[in-house]
Structure formats: structure tokens, C-alpha cells
Amino acid sequence: MKVIICCISFLLLSICPSLLAMEGTGVALKVSLSGKIYKRFSFVLEEDIRPRDDFREAGWFLTTGEINYRILPNLRAGAGYMSLVRYKASEEVRNRYYLYASGSHRFGAFKIAIRERFQSTYRKNCLHPTNYLRSMLTLSYRIASSRFEPFIYVEPFNNVGYNGKMRADKIRYSAGCDYRMDTKNYIQLYYRYHTFNVYDPINYRHGIGLTYSHRF
């Protein structure tokens, strides 16, 4: 365990300074708790903190609650709510509701996963919500005789609008690695890059993230 912590710390120290020196770079720190409710029903609770780009104080707090249902061993559907709150800015409160379905297939050491998610975000004092269809494709690789599983994914944010026309407001690319500490605890470290076609107050062009997950 000490070796893993040292390795992760070394990666952070090596990667973070160069990334954080770049304009438009942010950090995401997340804690995720999940567990079974009843038979195939499970829950997810998450707290995602996004510090400001100067790291002097928190920027955004993203709090999520979700319930999902395992249809098949590799097929799942779920619904959730997310509260997006900007620190010291009550007018920037957002409420997000989402539905999704995800499936995966493993062939050898590789795994491919697809997730389709529809989300509707309501900003305080805004007349209409912003609706997105987010299609996520992930490819991961399980390293033999280890607890590491690196991955890459791409995720377009397609704005469905009100007139039936769809456009890509943003595309997210990410590469990282999952580490299984034991059967219940996981750590994920990743780098994320966005291409923007519209203004996004929450996400930066470059981002690094660290997530701790616990499964009951």
C-alpha cells in the first residue's frame, strides 16, 4: 500500500506542476460511495469539489445522488439528481436531472464500455433548461498480475435544444488509470481535455482529477 501511495504521489508531483502552469487548467477531487439497496438495485452518492484556477478557495460543489438497476451482468440503467453550487454565488445554483443506460463487454484483458446519458440542467432564474445527450465510449485494459487498469474515453456533449436540432457544444477526452486497493476501495487518477464550442463556467480546457470510491 505504501508503494502505491508513493507511486501516485510521484505521478501527481510530476504531472501537476506542468499542467497547472498552463492557462485554463483545473482540478477535480471526488469521493464516491456506492452500494446495494435491494437485489439488483444500487445507490451512488458523490461529492465532487472543483477548486478555482488560483486554488485559493473552492469553485464549485457537485453533489450527486443516484439509483440504478442491473438489468444484466454487463447492462445497467439509472436515474439521478445533481446539485451544482458555486461557492459564494447563490445565483449560480443549478439543478440537474439525468437518465442513463450503460453496457460493457470484456474480451481478454480489454474492456469496451458504452454509456448513453440524457441530462437536463435548470439554472436558477433561467427560463429554460439546458438538455444534453452525452454519449461516452471507454476502452480499458487490465494489466496482468496487478490491480491497475488504465483507460481512455471520449464523450461528446450534444445539445438537443428545443428545435429538434442537435449540436456538439463540447467534447471531453480523458486518459487515466484505476487502482483497486481491495474489493471495496478504488482510486482513479486521470487527465481530461475539453474542446469547447460554447462557454462553460464549470469545466476547464485541461483538467486533472483524483477520485476515491468505496463500495459497500
HUWOGI-V472017 format. One record per helix or strand of 2 or more residues. SS is the DSSP state (~ for helix, > for strand). FROM is the first residue (numbers start at 1). TO is the last residue. If there is no record, write none. Layout:
ss,from,to
SS,FROM,TO
SS,FROM,TO
This chain:
ss,from,to
~,2,20
>,25,38
>,41,51
>,58,72
>,75,86
>,89,107
>,110,123
>,130,142
>,148,159
>,167,180
>,185,196
>,206,215
